[in-house]
């Protein structure tokens, strides 16, 4: 085989490997971003529930239910992130 063909094959293989690695890293970043967005929304719900508990015009029974739901949702989600990253910081 001539050196020109060998260089072309090596270049093509290198390009395919680079594309595959880039695709994998982008998908990993997308999944991480989606998880952080979901956790952010859970924290917004939690803060909204805490806010509703402090307001006098809001039904306390409904506010307590919303708070319990928010706490039960945020606890498993946030602990999964903290267990993956020992310092809890991304």
N, C-alpha and C positions, 0 to 999 in steps of 0.2 A: 504494500500500500504506500502511496506517496505521502510525503510529509504534509502536503496541503490538505489531503483528505483526513489525515489523522488530526490535524489542528481543527478542522471543521467539526469532526465528531466530538472531540473534547470540548469545544466551545458550545456545541448544542447541548451536550450532557450537563455542562456547568450551568448553562442558562436554565435548563429544566429544574435542576436542583435549587437554584436561586429562587425561581418562581414558586416552587413547592414550599420552601422555607418561609418566604414572604407571606404566602397564603395562610400557612399554619399560624404564624405570629399575628397576622391581622385578625383571624378568627378568634384567637385567644384574647386579644385586646377587646374585641367586640363583646365577647361573653363577659369579660370582667367589667366593662362599662355598663352592660345591661344589668348585671348584679348590683353594681353601685347605684344605679338609677332606681332599681327596685327597693333597695335598702333606704335610699333617700325618701322615696314615697312613703315607706313604712314609718320613718321618723316624722314626716309631716303629719301623718294620721295620728301618731302618738302625741305630738305637740298640740294638734287640734283638739284631741280628746282631753288633754290636761287643761287646755284653755276653756273648754266647755264646762269642766268641773268647777272652775273658779268663777264663772259668770252666774249671776243670780237669776237671770231670766230664762235659763235653759233648764229643761226637765232633767233632774238629777238622776233619775232611774235610767233614762236613755243615755245620759253622759257616762254613767258608770258602766253600762254595757259596752259603749264605744271604747272606753278606756281599757276595759278588760280584753276586748278583741284586739286592740292595738298592742297591748303588752304581750299577749299570747302570740301575735304575729311577729313582733320585732325580736323577741328573745331567741328563737331558733335561728333566725336569719342572721342576726348580728354575731351570735356566738360562732357560727360557721366561718365567718370572715376572720374573726379574732383567732380561731384555732389554726387557720392556714397561715396567718402572719403573726408570729409571736409578739410583735410590738403593737399589733392592731392598726398600723399605719400602712397605707398603700404607697 
